[in-house]
Amino acid sequence: MISDHETVCFCSNVTAGDIRRAKSEGARTLDDIRRMTGACTIGRCKELSPRGR
């Protein structure tokens, strides 16, 4: 399992914990998660990720 502190969206600096928290607060779709966390909204994760993916 990914730790709550691990970054999963590098362009918006969103962690796994942020996504889990959004789900516990009612997010049910990817669009809900995007709205609540800002994840996947800039589109530069591959470029900014230290893993390059």
HELIX and SHEET records of a PDB file:
HELIX    1   1 ALA A   16  SER A   24  1                                   9    
HELIX    2   2 LEU A   30  THR A   37  1                                   8    
HELIX    3   3 CYS A   45  LEU A   48  1                                   4    
SHEET    1   A 2 THR A   7  CYS A   9  0                                        
SHEET    2   A 2 VAL A  14  THR A  15 -1                                        
END                                                                             
